[in-house]
Amino acid sequence: MDMKKILLVDDEKDIVEFLKYNLELENFEVIVGYNGKEALEKLRENPDLIMLDIMMPEMDGFETCKRIREEKGFENRPIIFLTAKAGEVNE
């Protein structure tokens, strides 16, 4: 069985390391990016799931998601948003 790949994108390095460690314990391969531009570059590694921080400098998670959806083959790839904000985010 192939190891599932997760693209994890967050500008907070501590959060990335914590999540990466725990996901690897569950036998996921974790590809890391620290901003939206890196997320788009890492798509060529063909992740099965993408985890995006909402609040990132330059290109936020919503804009990054929009651009990912424009890429061939990623129109329906699962994306989970991460946020440190309390409550629901509506946009």
N, C-alpha and C positions, 0 to 999 in steps of 0.2 A: 504494500500500500504506500502510495506517495505521501510524503510529508506535505501538509497544507502550508502555503505561504501567506503571511500577513504583512502588508505594508503598513507600518506604524509611523505616523507623521505628527510631530509635536515639537514646538520650539523650546520646551522645557526639558533639558537633558536629564534631569533627575527623574522626571515622569517617564521618559522614554526608557531609561535603564531599568526602572522598577517594572514597567509593563513587559518589556522585552524578556527580562529574567523569568517572570511568571508565565508568560506564554511559552517560552522555551521549555519550562518544566512540564508543560502539557503537550510537548512534542510538536510544536509549531515551529516552522522556519520563519524568522522575523527579519524583514528588510526594514531599515530605518531611514527616515528622512526628517529634516529639521525645519522645513518650510515647504510652501506650495510648489515652488520651482523644483525642488528635489523630488517631491512626490511625483510630479509629471515625468521627470527623468527616470525614476525607478519603475515606472509602469512596464518598461521593456523586460523586467524580471518576472512579469506575468503573475502578480499576486492573486490569490483566491479571494481575499478579503482586504479591504482598506479601512484603516482606522485613522480618522482625521481630527486634529484639534480644531475647534472653531476659531479661537482667537490666536491668530498668528500674524506677525508683522508682514507687510508688503501684500501678500495674497492670503486672505483668510480662508477658513475651511469651506465656506459656502462657494467662493469663487473657484477654489481648487476642485471641489466636487463638480461644479459646472463644466470646468475644462476637462476633467476626467471623463465625464459623460459624453463629451464630443469626440473622444478617441475611439477608433474602430475596435470593437471587441470588448469595450468597457461600458457600453450603454446600460447594461443590467448587472454589472458586478456589484456585490454587496458592499455598502459603505456604512460605517458606524461613526457617528460624531462623538468626540470627546469634548468635555467642557468642565471647567472649574466653577462656572457660574451656578448660582443657586436658582432653582425654579426652571420653568420651561423657556426655551428660546424659540421665538417665532420670527421667521423671515421668509 
